[in-house]
Amino acid sequence: MYMLITANRNYSSWSLRPWVLIRALGIAFADRIEPFTKPANWTEFRAFSPTGQVPALIDGAVTMWDSLGITLYLADRHQGVWPQDPAARAYAQAIVTEMHGGFSALRNRCTMNVGVRAQMPAIGDDLARDIARIAEIFAEGLTRFGGPWLAGAAFTAADAFYAPIAFRIRTYGLDVGPQGAQWVAAVLAHPAMQEWETAALAETWREAEHEADLARCGTVTADYRTS
């Protein structure tokens, strides 16, 4: 059985991607959490990942790291990671790699914090471009392939890679258009996402640098996390 090592449910967007994909596809795995306990956890995380980062997937003697690396490894072994339709498959792979390598303004200015809602200051041109591009991706995928998911009728890696964005959109009240809002509502209602969120709200871990990032991103207007 696989072991998937992830970090805090509240903060770790890169952990969420493979976790929600594996859960949504019904793949059996052991779930191990290694929380962020300080700004740099590299030494501790090197015990299970050569990069000193999460996520990491352990499959016997094989260790896979990085959310995209894990996804590609799973795709070689399980149906459903990518859509069957060639056009939908190509679209899913393109937007997954775009998310993996892009959207730096969104990552930096809208840190993931599942349990809070925050009011941002002025968005700025760089973040506005990222938000507009994400809205475009959502609208194109849903229109071309019929929804309710980004590449068709089934939840795939495309949805898993944009799942952390759904939490960010809700946290900061970002406008991704009517079709984008429809997808966000659907993904937040997915049982795997509901499970992740429930665990995030129950966490008592607080890591100072992640909390400082949140304070830099906006003013907290509601906090639903366990005190």
C-alpha positions as CSV (number, residue, x, y, z in Angstrom):
1,M,0.0,0.0,0.0
2,Y,1.1,3.5,-0.7
3,M,2.0,5.9,2.1
4,L,1.4,9.6,1.3
5,I,3.2,12.1,3.5
6,T,1.7,15.5,3.7
7,A,1.8,18.5,6.0
8,N,-0.8,20.7,7.8
9,R,-4.3,20.5,6.2
10,N,-4.7,24.2,6.9
11,Y,-1.6,25.4,5.1
12,S,-0.2,22.9,2.6
13,S,-1.6,23.4,-0.9
14,W,1.0,21.2,-2.5
15,S,0.0,18.4,-0.1
16,L,-3.6,18.7,-1.0
17,R,-3.1,18.0,-4.7
18,P,-2.1,14.3,-4.6
19,W,-4.1,13.7,-1.4
20,V,-7.4,14.8,-2.9
21,L,-6.7,13.0,-6.2
22,I,-5.9,9.7,-4.4
23,R,-9.0,10.1,-2.2
24,A,-11.3,11.0,-5.1
25,L,-10.1,8.0,-7.2
26,G,-10.6,5.6,-4.3
27,I,-6.9,4.5,-4.2
28,A,-5.9,2.8,-1.0
29,F,-3.1,4.6,0.9
30,A,-1.8,5.2,4.4
31,D,-2.2,8.8,5.4
32,R,0.8,10.3,7.3
33,I,1.0,13.9,8.4
34,E,4.3,15.7,9.2
35,P,3.3,19.2,10.3
36,F,5.1,22.4,9.7
37,T,6.5,23.3,13.1
38,K,8.8,26.1,12.2
39,P,9.7,28.3,9.2
40,A,12.2,25.7,7.8
41,N,11.5,22.0,8.3
42,W,14.1,20.8,5.7
43,T,16.2,18.7,8.1
44,E,13.2,16.8,9.5
45,F,11.6,16.3,6.1
46,R,14.8,15.0,4.5
47,A,14.2,11.9,6.5
48,F,11.5,10.9,4.0
49,S,12.0,13.2,0.9
50,P,15.3,14.1,-0.9
51,T,13.9,17.6,-1.4
52,G,13.1,18.2,2.3
53,Q,9.6,19.0,1.2
54,V,6.1,17.6,1.2
55,P,4.3,15.8,-0.4
56,A,6.1,12.5,-0.7
57,L,4.7,9.1,-1.8
58,I,6.3,5.9,-0.6
59,D,5.6,2.8,-2.6
60,G,7.8,0.0,-1.1
61,A,11.3,0.8,-2.1
62,V,10.3,3.7,-4.3
63,T,10.0,7.3,-3.1
64,M,8.2,9.8,-5.3
65,W,8.3,13.5,-4.5
66,D,6.6,16.7,-5.8
67,S,2.9,16.8,-6.5
68,L,3.4,16.5,-10.2
69,G,5.9,13.7,-9.9
70,I,3.5,11.8,-7.7
71,T,0.6,12.4,-10.1
72,L,2.6,11.1,-13.1
73,Y,3.6,8.0,-11.0
74,L,0.0,7.3,-10.2
75,A,-1.1,7.8,-13.8
76,D,1.2,5.0,-14.8
77,R,-0.6,2.7,-12.4
78,H,-4.2,3.8,-12.1
79,Q,-7.0,4.7,-14.5
80,G,-8.8,8.0,-14.0
81,V,-5.8,10.3,-13.2
82,W,-6.2,11.8,-16.7
83,P,-9.4,11.9,-18.8
84,Q,-9.9,9.2,-21.4
85,D,-10.9,11.6,-24.2
86,P,-7.7,12.7,-26.0
87,A,-8.7,16.4,-26.2
88,A,-9.8,16.5,-22.6
89,R,-6.6,14.7,-21.6
90,A,-4.4,17.2,-23.4
91,Y,-6.3,20.1,-21.8
92,A,-6.0,18.6,-18.4
93,Q,-2.2,18.0,-18.8
94,A,-1.7,21.5,-20.1
95,I,-3.5,23.2,-17.2
96,V,-1.9,21.0,-14.6
97,T,1.6,21.9,-15.8
98,E,0.5,25.6,-16.0
99,M,-0.6,25.5,-12.4
100,H,2.5,23.6,-11.3
101,G,4.9,26.2,-12.8
102,G,2.9,29.4,-12.8
103,F,0.6,31.8,-10.9
104,S,3.3,33.2,-8.7
105,A,1.4,36.3,-7.8
106,L,-1.5,34.3,-6.6
107,R,0.7,32.0,-4.5
108,N,2.6,34.9,-2.9
109,R,-0.4,37.2,-2.4
110,C,-3.0,34.7,-1.4
111,T,-1.4,32.1,0.9
112,M,-3.6,29.1,1.6
113,N,-5.3,29.1,4.9
114,V,-8.4,26.9,4.8
115,G,-10.0,28.0,8.0
116,V,-10.1,31.7,7.6
117,R,-11.7,34.4,5.5
118,A,-9.7,37.6,4.8
119,Q,-10.2,41.0,3.2
120,M,-7.4,41.9,0.8
121,P,-6.0,45.3,0.1
122,A,-5.9,46.5,-3.6
123,I,-5.3,43.5,-5.8
124,G,-2.7,44.9,-8.2
125,D,-2.1,44.1,-11.9
126,D,0.0,40.9,-11.4
127,L,-2.6,39.2,-9.2
128,A,-5.4,40.5,-11.4
129,R,-3.8,38.8,-14.4
130,D,-3.5,35.5,-12.5
131,I,-7.1,35.6,-11.4
132,A,-8.3,36.4,-14.9
133,R,-6.3,33.6,-16.3
134,I,-7.7,31.1,-13.8
135,A,-11.3,32.3,-14.6
136,E,-10.5,31.7,-18.3
137,I,-9.2,28.2,-17.6
138,F,-12.3,27.4,-15.6
139,A,-14.7,28.7,-18.3
140,E,-12.9,27.0,-21.2
141,G,-12.7,23.6,-19.5
142,L,-16.3,23.6,-18.4
143,T,-17.6,24.9,-21.8
144,R,-15.5,22.6,-23.9
145,F,-15.9,19.4,-22.0
146,G,-19.4,19.8,-20.4
147,G,-18.5,19.8,-16.7
148,P,-19.1,19.5,-13.9
149,W,-15.3,19.0,-13.6
150,L,-12.6,20.9,-15.5
151,A,-12.0,18.2,-18.1
152,G,-15.4,16.5,-18.3
153,A,-17.7,14.3,-16.2
154,A,-15.0,12.8,-13.9
155,F,-12.8,14.4,-11.3
156,T,-9.2,14.1,-12.5
157,A,-5.8,15.5,-11.8
158,A,-6.9,18.8,-13.4
159,D,-9.4,19.3,-10.5
160,A,-6.9,18.1,-7.9
161,F,-4.3,20.7,-9.0
162,Y,-6.8,23.5,-8.9
163,A,-8.4,22.4,-5.6
164,P,-6.1,24.6,-3.4
165,I,-7.2,27.5,-5.6
166,A,-10.8,26.9,-4.6
167,F,-9.9,27.4,-1.0
168,R,-8.0,30.6,-1.8
169,I,-10.9,31.9,-3.9
170,R,-13.2,31.4,-0.9
171,T,-10.7,32.7,1.7
172,Y,-10.1,36.0,-0.2
173,G,-13.4,36.4,-2.0
174,L,-11.8,36.3,-5.5
175,D,-14.0,36.7,-8.6
176,V,-13.4,34.0,-11.1
177,G,-16.7,34.5,-13.0
178,P,-19.9,32.6,-12.9
179,Q,-18.6,29.3,-14.4
180,G,-15.6,29.5,-12.1
181,A,-17.8,30.0,-9.1
182,Q,-19.9,27.0,-10.2
183,W,-16.7,24.8,-10.2
184,V,-15.5,26.2,-6.9
185,A,-18.8,25.3,-5.3
186,A,-18.7,21.8,-6.7
187,V,-15.1,21.1,-5.7
188,L,-15.6,22.5,-2.2
189,A,-18.6,20.1,-1.8
190,H,-16.7,17.1,-3.0
191,P,-16.5,14.5,-0.1
192,A,-12.7,14.4,-0.3
193,M,-12.4,18.2,0.0
194,Q,-14.9,18.2,2.9
195,E,-12.8,15.6,4.7
196,W,-9.7,17.7,4.2
197,E,-11.5,20.9,5.4
198,T,-12.8,19.1,8.5
199,A,-9.3,18.0,9.4
200,A,-8.0,21.5,8.7
201,L,-10.5,23.2,11.0
202,A,-9.7,20.7,13.8
203,E,-6.0,21.2,13.7
204,T,-4.5,23.0,16.7
205,W,-1.0,23.5,15.0
206,R,-0.1,27.1,14.4
207,E,3.1,27.9,12.6
208,A,4.3,31.5,13.0
209,E,5.6,32.1,9.5
210,H,2.4,30.8,7.8
211,E,0.3,33.0,10.1
212,A,2.6,36.0,9.3
213,D,2.1,35.3,5.6
214,L,-1.7,35.4,6.1
215,A,-1.4,38.8,7.9
216,R,0.6,40.1,5.0
217,C,-2.0,38.9,2.5
218,G,-5.0,40.5,4.2
219,T,-7.1,41.3,7.3
220,V,-8.8,38.2,8.8
221,T,-12.5,38.8,9.0
222,A,-13.4,35.3,10.3
223,D,-11.5,32.3,11.7
224,Y,-13.3,29.0,11.9
225,R,-10.3,27.0,13.2
226,T,-10.2,25.2,16.5
227,S,-8.8,27.7,19.0
